[in-house]
C-alpha cells in the first residue's frame, strides 16, 4: 500500500494531442517508484464548462455537480504533476480553467511540471508556477521540457531523448519528498 497518491494531470483535450504520449511516459516512469501511487487524470475525462461558479473557489461553496465531482477527484491526491502543452507562450485554456475551479483542494500540496512545445513548453511552466504559488501549491525546481523539434518524430510521435530519464528521476525524487513533507502540514 502506498502512503502517497500523486495525480498526473493531462492538460490538453485537443484532438490529436501530443500530451497523451507525454503523460503516459511520465506514468510509465513512475511505476517503479516505491510507496507512491501515480494516477493519470485526463481532463478529457473531466469536462468542465468555462468557470461557472458564482462564488470564488477560495470559499469552497461549490454549486455545480461538475465542480463537486472535480473537487472530490482532486482532493484524493497528495501531489500533482501537471503535463501541459505550450499554446501562445502559456498553458492550455482547459488546464487553466480546471485549476481555477478549485482552491482548498490544491492547498499545502506539492506540484511538478512537465511541458512540451516548440521551445519545450518552458513558458507554459513559468505561467503555471505563478498560479501554483497563489494556490499554495509548493512547486519543485526540477521540470521536464520536451521539444517538438527534438523529442517528437514528425512533430507527433513522442521519442524523448535519453537525457530525460535522469531528469525524470530527479523530478520524482523532489516531488515525492515535498509531497511527503507537506502531508504532515495537512493532518
C-alpha positions as CSV (number, residue, x, y, z in Angstrom):
1,X,0.0,0.0,0.0
2,X,1.3,3.4,-0.9
3,X,1.4,6.3,1.5
4,X,1.3,9.0,-1.2
5,X,-1.1,9.5,-4.1
6,X,0.0,11.8,-6.9
7,X,-2.1,12.8,-10.0
8,X,-0.5,13.2,-13.4
9,X,-2.9,15.8,-14.8
10,X,-3.0,15.8,-18.6
11,X,-3.7,19.4,-19.5
12,X,-4.8,19.1,-23.2
13,X,-8.0,17.9,-24.7
14,X,-7.2,18.9,-28.2
15,X,-7.8,16.2,-31.0
16,X,-4.6,14.6,-32.0
17,X,-2.8,16.0,-28.9
18,X,0.8,15.1,-28.2
19,X,0.2,15.3,-24.4
20,X,-1.3,11.8,-24.0
21,X,2.0,10.2,-25.1
22,X,4.0,12.5,-22.7
23,X,1.6,11.8,-19.8
24,X,1.8,8.1,-20.5
25,X,5.6,8.3,-20.5
26,X,5.5,10.0,-17.1
27,X,3.1,7.5,-15.6
28,X,5.3,4.6,-17.1
29,X,8.4,6.0,-15.4
30,X,6.6,6.5,-12.1
31,X,5.6,2.8,-12.0
32,X,8.9,1.8,-10.5
33,X,8.6,4.2,-7.6
34,X,8.0,2.7,-4.2
35,X,5.5,3.9,-1.6
36,X,3.8,6.2,-4.2
37,X,0.8,5.6,-6.4
38,X,0.6,7.7,-9.6
39,X,-2.6,8.1,-11.4
40,X,-3.4,9.7,-14.8
41,X,-6.1,12.3,-14.6
42,X,-7.0,13.2,-18.2
43,X,-9.0,16.4,-18.5
44,X,-10.8,14.9,-21.4
45,X,-12.5,12.6,-18.9
46,X,-13.5,15.5,-16.7
47,X,-15.2,18.1,-19.0
48,X,-15.7,21.4,-17.2
49,X,-17.5,24.3,-18.8
50,X,-15.8,27.7,-18.7
51,X,-15.7,28.6,-15.0
52,X,-19.3,28.9,-14.0
53,X,-19.3,29.1,-10.2
54,X,-20.8,32.3,-8.8
55,X,-18.8,32.2,-5.6
56,X,-15.0,32.4,-5.6
57,X,-13.4,28.9,-5.2
58,X,-11.5,30.1,-2.1
59,X,-14.8,29.9,-0.2
60,X,-15.3,26.2,-1.1
61,X,-19.0,26.7,-1.7
62,X,-19.3,24.8,-4.9
63,X,-22.7,24.7,-6.5
64,X,-22.3,22.8,-9.8
65,X,-22.3,19.0,-9.8
66,X,-19.4,19.1,-12.2
67,X,-17.4,21.3,-9.7
68,X,-18.2,19.0,-6.8
69,X,-17.1,15.9,-8.8
70,X,-13.9,17.7,-9.8
71,X,-13.2,18.8,-6.3
72,X,-13.7,15.3,-5.0
73,X,-11.3,13.9,-7.6
74,X,-8.5,16.4,-6.9
75,X,-8.9,16.1,-3.1
76,X,-7.9,12.4,-3.4
77,X,-4.3,13.4,-4.2
78,X,-1.3,14.5,-2.1
79,X,0.5,16.0,-5.0
80,X,0.4,16.7,-8.7
81,X,2.3,16.6,-11.9
82,X,0.9,18.9,-14.5
83,X,1.5,17.9,-18.1
84,X,1.0,21.0,-20.2
85,X,1.3,22.0,-23.9
86,X,2.5,25.5,-24.6
87,X,-0.1,27.5,-26.5
88,X,0.8,31.1,-27.3
89,X,3.5,31.3,-24.7
90,X,1.3,29.9,-21.9
91,X,-0.5,26.8,-20.7
92,X,-3.7,25.5,-22.3
93,X,-7.0,27.1,-21.5
94,X,-8.6,23.8,-20.5
95,X,-5.8,23.3,-17.8
96,X,-6.0,26.8,-16.5
97,X,-9.8,26.5,-16.3
98,X,-9.6,23.2,-14.4
99,X,-7.1,24.7,-12.0
100,X,-9.2,27.8,-11.4
101,X,-12.3,25.8,-10.5
102,X,-10.8,24.9,-7.1
103,X,-8.8,26.3,-4.2
104,X,-8.7,24.4,-1.0
105,X,-8.2,21.1,-2.7
106,X,-4.8,22.3,-4.0
107,X,-3.6,23.9,-0.8
108,X,-0.5,22.7,1.0
109,X,0.4,20.1,-1.6
110,X,3.3,19.7,-3.9
111,X,3.5,20.1,-7.7
112,X,5.8,19.4,-10.6
113,X,5.6,20.4,-14.2
114,X,6.1,18.6,-17.5
115,X,5.7,20.5,-20.7
116,X,6.0,20.2,-24.5
117,X,6.2,22.6,-27.3
118,X,8.4,24.2,-30.0
119,X,10.7,25.6,-27.2
120,X,10.0,22.7,-24.8
121,X,7.0,24.5,-23.2
122,X,9.1,26.3,-20.7
123,X,7.0,29.5,-20.9
124,X,3.8,27.4,-20.0
125,X,5.6,26.2,-16.9
126,X,6.6,29.7,-15.9
127,X,2.9,30.8,-16.0
128,X,1.8,27.7,-14.0
129,X,4.4,28.4,-11.3
130,X,2.8,31.8,-10.6
131,X,-0.7,30.1,-10.5
132,X,0.6,27.3,-8.2
133,X,2.1,29.8,-5.8
134,X,-1.3,31.6,-5.5
135,X,-3.0,28.3,-4.7
136,X,-0.5,27.4,-2.0
137,X,0.9,24.6,-4.2
138,X,4.6,24.1,-3.4
139,X,6.3,23.5,-6.8
140,X,9.6,21.8,-7.1
141,X,12.5,23.1,-9.1
142,X,13.0,20.2,-11.5
143,X,10.9,20.2,-14.6
144,X,10.8,18.3,-17.8
145,X,10.5,20.1,-21.1
146,X,10.1,18.2,-24.3
147,X,10.8,19.9,-27.6
148,X,8.5,19.2,-30.6
149,X,11.7,19.6,-32.7
150,X,13.9,17.0,-31.0
151,X,11.7,14.8,-28.8
152,X,9.0,14.1,-31.4
153,X,9.4,12.5,-34.8
154,X,7.4,14.4,-37.4
155,X,6.2,16.7,-34.6
156,X,3.7,14.0,-33.5
157,X,5.4,10.7,-32.5
158,X,6.9,11.0,-29.0
159,X,10.5,9.8,-28.9
160,X,12.2,11.6,-25.9
161,X,15.9,11.9,-25.7
162,X,17.7,9.7,-23.2
163,X,18.7,12.7,-21.0
164,X,15.1,13.0,-19.9
165,X,15.3,9.7,-17.9
166,X,17.7,11.2,-15.3
167,X,15.8,14.4,-15.2
168,X,12.6,12.5,-14.5
169,X,14.2,10.6,-11.6
170,X,15.2,14.0,-10.1
171,X,11.6,15.3,-10.6
172,X,10.1,12.3,-8.9
173,X,12.6,12.5,-6.0
174,X,11.9,16.1,-5.4
175,X,8.1,15.8,-5.8
176,X,7.8,12.8,-3.5
177,X,10.0,14.4,-0.9
178,X,8.0,17.6,-0.8
179,X,4.7,15.7,-1.1
180,X,5.6,13.6,1.9
181,X,6.6,16.7,4.0
182,X,3.5,18.7,3.1
183,X,1.3,15.8,4.0
184,X,2.3,16.4,7.7
185,X,1.1,20.0,7.4
186,X,-2.4,18.9,6.4
187,X,-3.0,16.4,9.2
